[in-house]
Amino acid sequence: MKKLQDNDFIKLNDAVKLSRQSKDKMKYAILNDTTQRKFLTPKLLVSFLTITAIGICCMLIFTQNIDLKFSDRAIIDSNDHYSFIEEFVIKDILNDSNMEYVKFKGHGENWAAVYIAYKVRDNDKFSADLYVKYIGEKPNPTGTIKYYYDAGSDTGSGSTTYEDEPENGIYLLGISGSFEPLPTKDYKMKLLIEWDKESELIELKSE
């Protein structure tokens, strides 16, 4: 009888231990789940979304700044097409207060052009110079270059031959003179250039 009681006691004791182990496991699971859920509280979720939004905004601003820099660079490059012509070739005309002039500029994929018609004040006759700069793939073209232009009161065509690449890549295509009035600034000049079995039509506008 005592042995039977001992066996029952052992079984009861084992059951208690098992119950305690299960309870401890359950407690651990509950604590672990609570700890994990702490990372998903509404406050932390809002913080996470806020940081993500800030990161996206920063990325967009950075990208926009890059686009603006590239855009600025394109404007600078476009101005550089004409800078040498204006600063060195025709600077005397541009800086002479006794001169009246109208200047047209424009460029395509391969050529940039500056056309300037000028005359001394109170003079009836004006002169016009047409300069172009090759901005396509190097080397600069050589051989015969043909051109046709329409500047309103001044139209012309012709050809010029360069055996070697011109200094600074500037080509003087034509010089003309006329007793007609200076071309008007609101006119859109057309220029066609033909070279090495290629051609390009460019529109030039006054400043």
C-alpha positions as CSV (number, residue, x, y, z in Angstrom):
1,M,0.0,0.0,0.0
2,K,2.8,2.3,0.9
3,K,4.6,1.5,-2.3
4,L,1.5,2.3,-4.3
5,Q,1.3,5.6,-2.5
6,D,4.9,6.3,-3.3
7,N,4.3,5.6,-6.9
8,D,1.3,7.9,-7.0
9,F,3.3,10.5,-5.3
10,I,6.1,10.2,-7.8
11,K,3.6,10.5,-10.7
12,L,2.0,13.5,-9.0
13,N,5.4,15.1,-8.5
14,D,6.3,14.5,-12.2
15,A,3.1,16.0,-13.2
16,V,3.8,19.1,-11.1
17,K,7.3,19.4,-12.7
18,L,5.8,19.0,-16.1
19,S,3.2,21.7,-15.3
20,R,5.9,24.0,-14.1
21,Q,8.0,23.4,-17.3
22,S,5.0,24.1,-19.5
23,K,4.2,27.2,-17.5
24,D,7.8,28.4,-17.9
25,K,7.7,27.8,-21.6
26,M,4.4,29.6,-21.9
27,K,5.8,32.5,-19.9
28,Y,8.9,32.6,-22.1
29,A,6.7,32.5,-25.2
30,I,4.5,35.3,-23.9
31,L,7.5,37.5,-22.9
32,N,9.2,36.8,-26.3
33,D,6.1,37.7,-28.2
34,T,5.7,40.9,-26.1
35,T,9.3,41.9,-26.8
36,Q,8.8,41.3,-30.5
37,R,5.6,43.3,-30.5
38,K,7.4,46.2,-28.9
39,F,9.2,46.8,-32.2
40,L,5.8,47.1,-34.0
41,T,4.2,49.6,-31.7
42,P,2.3,52.4,-33.5
43,K,4.9,54.9,-32.3
44,L,7.8,53.0,-33.7
45,L,5.9,52.3,-37.0
46,V,5.3,56.1,-37.4
47,S,9.0,56.8,-36.8
48,F,10.0,54.2,-39.3
49,L,7.6,55.6,-41.9
50,T,8.8,59.2,-41.2
51,I,12.5,58.2,-41.6
52,T,11.7,56.4,-44.8
53,A,9.8,59.5,-46.2
54,I,12.7,61.7,-45.3
55,G,15.1,59.4,-47.1
56,I,12.9,59.4,-50.2
57,C,12.7,63.2,-50.1
58,C,16.5,63.6,-49.8
59,M,16.9,61.2,-52.7
60,L,14.5,63.2,-54.9
61,I,16.2,66.5,-53.9
62,F,19.6,65.0,-54.7
63,T,18.4,63.7,-58.1
64,Q,16.8,67.1,-58.9
65,N,20.1,68.9,-58.1
66,I,22.0,66.5,-60.4
67,D,19.5,67.2,-63.1
68,L,19.8,71.0,-62.6
69,K,23.6,70.7,-62.7
70,F,23.4,68.8,-65.9
71,S,21.0,71.4,-67.2
72,D,23.3,74.3,-66.2
73,R,26.1,72.4,-67.8
74,A,24.2,72.2,-71.1
75,I,23.5,75.9,-71.0
76,I,27.2,76.7,-70.4
77,D,28.2,74.3,-73.2
78,S,25.7,76.0,-75.5
79,N,27.2,79.4,-74.8
80,D,30.7,78.1,-75.3
81,H,29.8,77.3,-78.9
82,Y,29.9,81.1,-79.6
83,S,32.2,82.4,-76.9
84,F,35.5,82.4,-78.9
85,I,33.8,84.1,-81.9
86,E,32.2,86.8,-79.7
87,E,35.2,87.4,-77.4
88,F,38.0,87.4,-80.0
89,V,36.8,87.5,-83.6
90,I,34.0,90.1,-83.6
91,K,34.8,91.8,-80.3
92,D,35.8,95.1,-82.0
93,I,32.4,95.4,-83.7
94,L,30.6,94.5,-80.5
95,N,32.5,97.0,-78.4
96,D,32.6,99.9,-80.9
97,S,30.0,102.5,-79.9
98,N,30.1,104.0,-83.5
99,M,28.8,100.7,-84.9
100,E,25.2,99.6,-85.4
101,Y,24.8,95.9,-85.7
102,V,22.4,92.9,-85.5
103,K,23.7,89.5,-84.5
104,F,22.1,86.1,-85.0
105,K,23.2,82.9,-83.3
106,G,22.1,79.3,-83.5
107,H,23.4,75.7,-83.5
108,G,22.5,72.2,-84.6
109,E,24.1,68.9,-83.8
110,N,27.3,69.6,-85.8
111,W,27.6,73.3,-86.3
112,A,27.2,76.5,-84.3
113,A,26.9,79.7,-86.3
114,V,27.2,83.5,-85.7
115,Y,26.0,85.9,-88.3
116,I,26.7,89.6,-87.7
117,A,25.5,92.5,-89.9
118,Y,27.1,95.8,-89.0
119,K,27.7,99.4,-90.3
120,V,29.0,102.6,-89.1
121,R,26.3,104.9,-87.8
122,D,24.8,107.2,-90.5
123,N,26.3,104.9,-93.2
124,D,23.9,103.5,-95.7
125,K,25.9,100.3,-96.5
126,F,26.3,97.4,-94.1
127,S,28.7,94.5,-94.1
128,A,28.0,91.0,-92.9
129,D,30.2,88.2,-91.7
130,L,29.2,84.5,-91.2
131,Y,31.3,82.4,-88.8
132,V,30.7,78.8,-88.0
133,K,32.2,76.4,-85.5
134,Y,32.2,72.7,-85.8
135,I,30.8,71.0,-82.7
136,G,30.3,67.5,-84.0
137,E,32.6,64.5,-83.6
138,K,36.2,65.2,-84.2
139,P,38.3,65.8,-86.3
140,N,37.1,69.1,-87.7
141,P,36.1,68.9,-91.3
142,T,38.4,69.9,-94.1
143,G,37.9,70.3,-97.8
144,T,35.0,72.2,-99.5
145,I,32.2,73.6,-97.3
146,K,29.1,75.0,-99.0
147,Y,26.6,77.3,-97.5
148,Y,23.3,79.0,-98.2
149,Y,21.7,81.6,-95.9
150,D,18.7,83.8,-95.8
151,A,18.8,86.7,-93.3
152,G,15.9,88.7,-94.8
153,S,17.5,91.7,-96.4
154,D,20.7,89.7,-96.9
155,T,20.8,86.4,-98.6
156,G,23.7,84.5,-100.1
157,S,25.5,81.3,-100.9
158,G,29.0,80.2,-101.6
159,S,31.7,77.7,-100.7
160,T,35.1,77.8,-99.1
161,T,37.9,75.2,-99.0
162,Y,40.1,74.4,-96.0
163,E,43.0,72.1,-96.6
164,D,43.8,72.0,-92.9
165,E,41.7,72.3,-89.8
166,P,41.2,76.0,-89.0
167,E,42.7,77.4,-85.8
168,N,40.3,77.1,-82.9
169,G,37.8,75.3,-85.2
170,I,36.3,78.6,-86.5
171,Y,35.4,78.8,-90.2
172,L,34.7,82.1,-91.9
173,L,32.1,81.1,-94.6
174,G,31.2,84.4,-96.1
175,I,31.5,88.1,-96.2
176,S,28.9,90.3,-97.9
177,G,27.8,93.8,-98.2
178,S,24.5,95.5,-99.1
179,F,22.8,98.9,-99.3
180,E,19.6,97.4,-97.9
181,P,18.7,98.2,-94.3
182,L,20.1,96.0,-91.6
183,P,18.2,92.7,-91.1
184,T,15.5,93.1,-88.4
185,K,16.0,91.4,-85.1
186,D,12.7,89.6,-85.2
187,Y,13.7,87.7,-88.3
188,K,14.6,84.1,-88.0
189,M,17.6,83.4,-90.2
190,K,18.1,80.1,-92.0
191,L,21.5,78.6,-92.7
192,L,22.2,75.4,-94.7
193,I,25.7,73.9,-94.4
194,E,27.0,71.1,-96.7
195,W,30.2,69.3,-96.0
196,D,31.7,65.8,-96.7
197,K,28.5,64.5,-98.2
198,E,26.5,65.7,-95.2
199,S,24.3,68.7,-94.6
200,E,22.6,70.5,-91.7
201,L,20.0,73.2,-91.6
202,I,20.2,75.6,-88.7
203,E,17.9,78.4,-87.5
204,L,19.6,81.5,-86.1
205,K,17.9,84.0,-83.8
206,S,18.9,87.5,-82.8
207,E,19.6,88.4,-79.2
